[in-house]
Amino acid sequence: MAKLPPPGTEFMTLNSQSSELETLLRAAVAGKAAGATDLDHMDGAAAAFTYVRVADFVGSYYRAGRIRPPVLDWGCGYGQVSWLLQHRGVEVVSFDIAKRPAREVMLPLSSINIEYSADAVRLPYPSSLFGAVLSVGVLEHVADIDFSLREVNRVLQAGGALFVFMFPNRYSWAEWIADRRHISAHPNKFTFRQATRLLHERGFEVEKRWRRNFLPRNLTGLSSRSKAFYGGCYRQIEALDRVLANWPPTALFSGVLELVARKR
């Protein structure tokens, strides 16, 4: 079995990653200029680089033969992860339940074909179709987490992988502050024990887990100047975060939990 790098290891060259990051930032600027108000997750380099990191990690599994095509980008939003995965040669299907405002002006993300469904829970796909499903900040927002996980399990092939990224940590210091500023987007937060039990009860076994984002990324509510200054240090932030998010005194208070689980 091919040895995989630790989470966050970069596969694309630095120049390629920088080019991708600039593309995401330009798309966010265009979207905000057209009236989109939900782009805090992509309008600064520190935030947008999360998607490059995710695509690198999933791409490493794909290249190593640890997941089979196709891959479902579940709740794909503007299509940013789908676009990045296509750059890495991953066969991806993009799905969401609602069209994002101003997406048509956000080149090249607007070129991604997204399939939509008015059903907030059921997935419009046959059973055992996908080799992997991605949840990038999605699972914690679904209307019925139990039914949604059962649907994800249904459309996965036997042994297929569920990647859960950006799952909010109950003990996150940043979430604690966001709650008190009344700007948190995560009324439900989780521990690793809860997340593992949740997945196990819906037919999954956790294969790998780790913490990220002791250092915040989105800077929701702060000025564009602050985001630009912070984003200019995104590589240093990523490097420092890999230490702080895995060092026991600070790891517990990291912003998010991330997991890879397999369908039993």
N, C-alpha and C positions, 0 to 999 in steps of 0.2 A: 504494500500500500504506500502510495506516495506520501512523504512527510509534508504536512502543511505548516505554513508560518503562523506565528501567534496573531490574534486579532489585531487588525490595524496595520499589518505589514504592507508596505507599498509594493505593488506589482508594476504599475505603470511607471514610466520614467518621470522624473520631476518636471520636465518640460511638458509632457503630456498631461500630467495632473494640473499644472498651472493653467494650461490652455483650457482644460475642461472647467476648471474653477472660474476662469474669466467668462466662459460661455454661460455658466449658470448665473453669475452676477449680472451680466448684460440682460439675460432673460428676465431676471427679477426686476431690474430697473424698468424694462419695457412694460412689464405687467403692472407695476405700481403706477407708472405714468398713465396707463389705460384704466386705472381705477381699482385694481385689485388691492385688497386690504389684509390679505392672509399670507403674506410673504416674509414674515419675520424669520422663518426657518431657512430662507435662502437669500436674504438681501445683505448679508455680510459674509466675508470669507471664512470666518471661524465656523459659522453655522453651515454654510454651503459645503464646506469640505467634509462634513459628516457623510454626505451622499457619495462622495468620491471614496471615502474609507469603506462604506458599506459595499459599493460596487467592487472594490478591490478584493474584499473578503469573500463575497459570493463568487466572484470570478475565479478565485483560487480553488474553491471547491469544484467548480465546473471544469477547470483545466485538469485537476487531479482525478477526475472521474468519480468524485464522491457524490455528485448529483447528476441525474439524467434529465435531458430536455423533455418537454419545455418547462420553463420556470414561470410561475404566476406572480406578477407584481401586484399584490392585493392592496387595494386602496392607494393606487399609484399617484393620486394628486395631479400635479402638472406633468408627470411623466419623466421627472428628472432622473430617477434611478433606472427606469427602463432605458432611457437614452444612454446613460453611462454603461449599463450592462451590454447594450448592443455594441458599444465601442470595444468591449472585451470579448466579443464573439459569442455572447450568450443568447440562446433562443428564448425570448421572453414574450409573454402575453400580458398586456397591461389592462387592468380592470379597476373601475371605481363605480360608486353609486351616484355621483353628482359631477357635472362639468364645472371646472374651475373658471371663475371670471377672468376675462382678458387673456386666456390661454392662447388664442389665435394669433396674438402679436408676439408671443414669446418664442421666437426662433432660437434654436432648431427644435425645441421641445414640442412645438405645435405639429411637427411632422410625425410624432409618435401616434400610432393608431390605438386609441383607447376604447375598450368595450365598456358600455354602461348598462346598468340594470336599475330599475326603480325599486327592486326588492332589497331592503337594507340588510338582509341576513342570508338568504339563499344565493348560492353561486350558480350561474347559468352554464355549468359545465358538467359533462358526464363524469361518473366515478372513475377514479384511478387514472386520471389524465396527466397529472403533473408530477415531475420528479422533485420539485421543490416549490414552496410557497414563501413569499417574503411578506413580513409585517414590519414596515418601517414607520413606527409611530402610529400604528393603526389599531392594534388589538385592544388597547385601553380605551378606545373611543367607540367601539361597536355597541349597538343597541342591546344585543344579547350575547354576552361573551361565551356562554355555554354552547348555544346553538351555532355560533360562528365557528368555534373550534371544531365542532362536530362536522360542519360543512367543509372546513379546511381538511380535516382528516379524510372525509369522503372523497375529495377530488385528488388526494395524493395517491401516488403509487405505493405499493408495499415497500416499506423501508425509506420512503421519501422524506425529505427534510423540511422542517418548518424553521425559518430564520426569524427570530424576534429581536428587532432592534429598537432602541429608544423607549423601552418599557419603564415607566416612571418608578423610581425607588421611594419607598415609604419614608426612609430616613434621610432623604436628600436635603442638604442645607439650602440649596437654591430653591427647591420646591417649598420649603418652609417659609422662606422670604417671599416667594411669589404668592403664596396663600395669604400672607398678611398684607401684601400690596393689592390683593384681589385681582390678580392678573394670571393666576394659574389656569392652564387649560386641562388640568388633570385632577378632577375630583376624586378619582380612584387611584391609589398608589399601592405598590406591592413590595413584598420581600422575596428573596430567592426561594424560601420555603413555600410561600404561597404560590409563586409562579410555577415551581416544580410540581406541586400537588395539583394545581389547576390543569397543567398539561397532562400529567399522568392519568388523571381521572377521565380525560377525553381521548385516551388512546395513544399518548406519546411518551417516549422516554428521552429525558434530557441527556444530550451527548456532550455538550460543552456549555460553559457559562462564564461570564465575566462582567465586570463593571466598567462604565465609562462616564465621562463628563463630570468629574469632580469640579473641573473648571467649566462654567456655563458657556453655551455656544450662541443661543439666539438673542440674548440681550433685549428681550421684549420690553418695550416701553422706553428704551434709551434712544438717544439721538443718532442720526445717520453718521455724524462725525465720530461719535463714540464707537459705533460699530466698525467704521473704517479704520480707526486707530487700532482697535482690538484685533480686527481681522488681518491687519498687516503683520501680526505676529502669529498667524495661525499655525505655522509649522512648529514654532517653539511651544505653543499652547498644546498641540497634539503630543509632542514629545514629553512635556512635563505631566500631562494628564495621564499618560500610560503608566507613569510612576505613581502619582497620587491616587489614581483609581484602583491600584493594586497593592498599595502599602497599607497594612492593617489599621494603623491609627486613623487614616483618612478614607480608606476604601468604603467603609460602612455608610459614609455620608455622600457618596457619589450620586450624580443626578439620575443615572439610568442603569437598568439591568439589561443584559443582552444574552440571548441563549440560542443554541442550535438543538432542536429536538427531532427525533425520528418517529415516524408512524410505526407502531408495533404490528 
